């Protein structure tokens, strides 16, 4: 995202100031993932027969995308744990 916005390495190095806030960002992300899990698996909302949520294929696709994004986010959030292996 930062590359898309045109942030270069010199300015990106100043983002170290956000490092102390990392646990809060991770907690917020996990909260949102828990909410998404609840909405996908626990919440059975009423759907009209002609709406997209009534189609099982749509719900299945949403669940697959959720797990792909969750795995990618877990990899990124745990990066500080295995980053020293690359140094």
C-alpha positions in Angstrom: 0.0 0.0 0.0 2.8 2.4 0.8 4.5 1.7 -2.5 1.2 2.5 -4.3 1.1 5.8 -2.4 4.6 6.6 -3.5 6.3 6.2 -0.2 10.0 5.5 -0.7 12.5 3.8 1.5 13.7 7.1 3.1 10.3 8.1 4.3 9.3 4.5 5.1 12.1 4.2 7.5 10.4 6.9 9.7 7.6 4.5 10.2 9.6 2.9 13.0 7.8 5.4 15.3 4.7 3.2 14.9 6.5 0.1 16.2 5.3 0.5 19.8 1.7 0.5 18.5 2.1 -2.9 16.8 0.4 -4.9 19.5 -2.7 -2.6 19.3 -2.8 -3.0 15.5 -2.5 -6.8 15.8 -5.3 -6.8 18.5 -7.5 -4.7 16.2 -6.9 -7.0 13.3 -7.7 -10.1 15.3 -10.9 -8.4 16.6 -12.0 -7.8 13.0 -11.1 -11.3 12.0 -13.2 -12.7 14.9 -16.1 -10.5 13.9 -15.8 -11.7 10.2 -15.7 -15.3 11.4 -18.8 -14.7 13.5 -20.6 -13.2 10.5 -19.6 -16.0 8.2 -20.2 -19.0 10.4 -22.4 -18.2 13.4 -24.7 -15.5 12.2 -27.6 -16.8 10.2 -29.3 -13.7 8.9 -32.6 -13.7 7.1 -32.2 -13.5 3.3 -34.8 -12.9 0.7 -34.7 -15.7 -2.0 -33.5 -13.3 -4.7 -30.5 -11.9 -2.7 -26.9 -12.9 -3.1 -26.6 -14.2 0.5 -29.2 -16.9 -0.2 -26.9 -18.6 -2.7 -24.7 -21.2 -1.1 -21.9 -20.7 -3.7 -21.6 -17.0 -2.6 -21.3 -18.0 1.1 -18.7 -20.7 0.2 -16.7 -18.2 -1.8 -16.7 -15.7 1.0 -15.5 -18.4 3.4 -12.6 -19.4 1.1 -11.5 -15.8 0.7 -11.7 -15.3 4.5 -9.4 -18.2 5.1 -6.9 -17.1 2.4 -6.8 -13.6 3.8 -6.5 -14.9 7.4 -3.6 -17.1 6.5 -1.8 -14.2 4.7 -2.5 -11.9 7.7 -1.3 -14.4 10.2 1.9 -14.8 8.2 2.5 -11.0 8.2 1.6 -10.6 11.9 3.9 -13.3 13.0 6.8 -12.0 10.8 8.6 -10.4 13.8 8.9 -13.9 15.3 10.7 -15.5 12.4 12.4 -12.5 10.8 15.7 -13.1 12.7 16.1 -16.3 10.8 16.6 -14.3 7.6 19.3 -12.0 9.1 
